[in-house]
Amino acid sequence: MNQSDWEPKRVARDGCGLPTVSNTVNELAVMFAGLASTKDDDWIWEAMCRNPDLVGGFNRLDSTILKAGEGTVLAKEGADGLLGLSIIHPDYPKGLGIVIKIAHGWNAQATWYIARAVLGVLGIELRNPYPLHRQKAFIVPGVVPSELLENLETVVTWDEWDPDTDRWHYDWRQYSIMSKQNETN
């Protein structure tokens, strides 16, 4: 991509009407793989890993993946239901690019299931920020390399904890009782 005469194959309009380069999912995956193979050539990789919450936002999927990857994964959400991953992994010395596209548009729960399963087979543990029902992600054939399919069966796509019921709630009455006890002592 260091060619000064580079021209896009397709140009489309984004949601606000500006021209934008249009790529297929396969082309995007190749570009994300390129980010991993050239990570030391510029500042992008380091900046995204050092500041994950500036990439997507707190508890957003891409920022959460950046934190879980501990410097081995770049993630960026984009377009309606698209997640791009750039991964440094010993089995893929030239870098691994993965693009997850939800066909019917953005669905946070579906994207989390798929991302968690795909990252899980690569040994990257991703937690869920909110309760996900006990469903197993359905990964279509060809998404996970055949030599990793056995690993897919061991990846749990939900957490045992439920942040809506397992969080610690402070009972204000307890505070009131303790305050009165402290006043009398």
C-alpha positions in Angstrom: 0.0 0.0 0.0 3.0 2.3 -0.2 2.2 3.1 -3.8 1.8 6.7 -4.7 -0.4 5.8 -7.6 -2.9 3.7 -5.5 -6.6 4.1 -6.5 -9.6 2.6 -4.8 -11.4 -0.2 -6.6 -14.8 1.2 -5.6 -16.1 4.4 -4.1 -19.4 4.6 -2.2 -21.1 7.2 0.0 -21.2 6.8 3.7 -24.2 7.7 6.0 -23.4 11.4 5.9 -23.0 11.5 2.1 -19.2 11.7 2.0 -17.3 9.6 -0.5 -15.6 6.6 1.1 -13.6 3.6 -0.1 -15.8 0.5 -0.4 -14.2 -2.8 0.3 -15.4 -6.4 0.4 -15.1 -8.4 3.7 -12.2 -10.3 2.2 -10.3 -7.1 1.2 -10.8 -5.8 4.7 -9.5 -9.0 6.3 -6.3 -8.7 4.1 -5.9 -5.1 5.3 -6.3 -6.0 8.9 -3.7 -8.8 8.5 -1.4 -6.2 7.1 -1.8 -4.1 10.2 -0.4 -7.0 12.2 2.5 -7.7 9.9 3.5 -4.0 9.8 2.7 -3.1 13.4 6.3 -1.9 14.2 6.4 0.4 11.1 4.2 3.2 12.6 2.4 4.4 15.7 -1.1 3.0 15.1 -0.8 -0.3 16.8 0.8 1.1 20.0 -1.6 4.0 20.2 -4.7 1.8 20.0 -3.3 -0.7 22.5 -2.3 2.1 25.0 -5.7 3.9 24.7 -8.3 1.3 24.1 -11.2 3.4 25.4 -10.5 6.1 22.8 -11.0 3.6 20.0 -14.6 2.7 20.7 -15.5 3.7 24.2 -15.8 2.1 27.6 -17.5 -1.3 27.4 -17.6 -1.2 23.6 -16.7 -4.4 21.9 -13.6 -3.1 20.1 -12.2 -1.4 23.2 -12.9 -4.5 25.3 -11.1 -6.7 22.8 -8.1 -4.4 22.8 -7.8 -4.8 26.6 -8.3 -8.6 26.5 -5.7 -9.0 23.7 -3.0 -7.3 25.8 -1.1 -6.0 22.8 -1.7 -8.9 20.5 -5.0 -7.8 19.0 -6.3 -4.6 17.3 -10.1 -4.3 17.0 -12.3 -1.7 15.4 -16.0 -1.6 14.9 -17.3 0.0 11.8 -20.1 0.1 9.3 -23.4 -1.5 10.2 -22.5 -4.8 12.0 -18.8 -5.0 11.1 -15.9 -5.8 13.4 -12.3 -5.9 12.1 -9.6 -7.8 14.0 -5.8 -7.7 13.4 -4.1 -10.4 15.4 -0.5 -11.4 16.2 -0.5 -15.1 16.7 2.3 -17.7 16.6 0.3 -19.8 14.1 0.1 -16.8 11.7 3.5 -15.2 11.4 2.4 -12.8 8.7 -0.5 -11.6 10.8 -4.1 -12.7 10.9 -6.9 -10.5 9.7 -10.5 -11.4 10.7 -13.6 -9.4 9.7 -16.9 -10.3 11.3 -20.0 -8.9 9.5 -23.5 -9.3 10.8 -25.6 -9.5 7.6 -28.7 -7.9 9.0 -26.8 -5.0 10.6 -25.4 -4.2 14.0 -26.5 -6.6 16.7 -24.2 -6.2 19.8 -25.2 -9.6 21.3 -24.6 -11.5 18.1 -21.3 -9.8 17.4 -20.1 -10.5 21.0 -21.0 -14.2 20.6 -19.1 -14.6 17.4 -16.1 -12.5 18.5 -15.8 -14.4 21.7 -15.9 -17.8 19.9 -13.4 -16.7 17.2 -11.0 -15.2 19.7 -11.5 -18.1 22.1 -10.2 -20.7 19.5 -7.0 -18.5 19.3 -6.5 -18.6 23.1 -7.7 -15.0 23.7 -10.4 -14.8 26.4 -13.1 -12.2 26.0 -15.6 -11.5 28.8 -19.1 -10.1 28.2 -20.0 -6.7 29.6 -23.7 -7.7 30.1 -25.6 -10.9 30.5 -25.8 -13.1 27.4 -28.2 -15.9 27.3 -26.7 -19.4 27.3 -26.5 -19.8 23.6 -23.7 -21.2 21.5 -22.5 -19.1 18.6 -23.2 -20.7 15.3 -20.0 -20.3 13.2 -20.6 -21.1 9.5 -18.1 -23.6 7.9 -14.9 -21.9 6.8 -14.8 -19.2 9.4 -12.7 -21.2 11.9 -9.8 -23.1 10.3 -10.5 -26.8 10.3 -7.5 -27.6 12.6 -9.1 -25.3 15.3 -12.7 -26.6 15.1 -12.1 -28.9 18.0 -11.1 -25.9 20.1 -14.4 -24.2 19.2 -16.3 -26.8 21.1 -14.5 -25.8 24.3 -15.2 -22.1 24.0 -18.0 -20.9 26.3 -19.7 -17.9 24.8 -21.3 -16.8 28.0 -20.1 -15.9 31.5 -21.3 -17.7 34.6 -21.8 -14.3 36.3 -24.7 -12.0 35.6 -23.9 -8.4 36.2 -27.6 -7.7 36.8 -27.8 -10.1 39.7 -24.3 -10.7 40.9 -23.2 -7.2 41.5 -22.7 -5.9 45.0 -25.6 -3.6 46.1 -25.1 -1.3 49.1 -28.0 -1.2 51.4 -28.3 2.3 52.7 -30.0 1.1 55.9 -26.7 -0.6 56.8 -24.9 2.7 56.4 -27.5 4.4 58.6 -27.1 1.8 61.4 -23.3 2.0 61.3 -23.4 5.8 61.4 -25.5 5.7 64.5 -23.2 3.2 66.2 -20.2 5.3 65.4 -21.9 8.4 66.9 -22.6 6.6 70.2 -19.0 5.4 70.5 
